[in-house]
Amino acid sequence: MSMRVENSTKWIIFIVISIVSILIGVNLPNNEKLHVRNNKLDINVWSKSVKNNGKPIITIESNVPDNTEGIVTLEKDDINYRVSFPVKFKNGIAKTNEFMLKGGNLPSGEYTMRFKSTLDIVQPIEVQNIIGKNYSNVQSKYIDESVMGRRIIFIKKINI
């Protein structure tokens, strides 16, 4: 009789170990994410649209990971104008609030639009896991190196 208890106990232990192994396997990250981490991401950035009703809203399009954070700055030196808005990418799109001058329309003319991603250590963890430390998993003509670290910078002249 003591043999039976021992065999039943072995079966119970075997079943518990099997179930735990299956549950651990289900929670492992999928191969697609691991594949992204092992390859360099070729990041592109472009200005998708500028809505101009005198108070432009700038839309930036990019293939950066979702939730990538940055700042869009619009500036015009001759009127001493420089305003920035934080943005976050969702499905490849980031959009600013309206740019205004003292609550009113911006004067027409050529402006410089600048997008800067935040440093890697400030990005959300899920973005850091993809871009790597100091954007080491990213290759792009828009990568800028500075004393603070690497980041994505996109500059374009636009007419308002």
Order of alpha helices (4+ residues) and beta strands (2+ residues): alpha-alpha-beta-beta-beta-beta-beta-beta-beta-alpha-beta-beta-beta
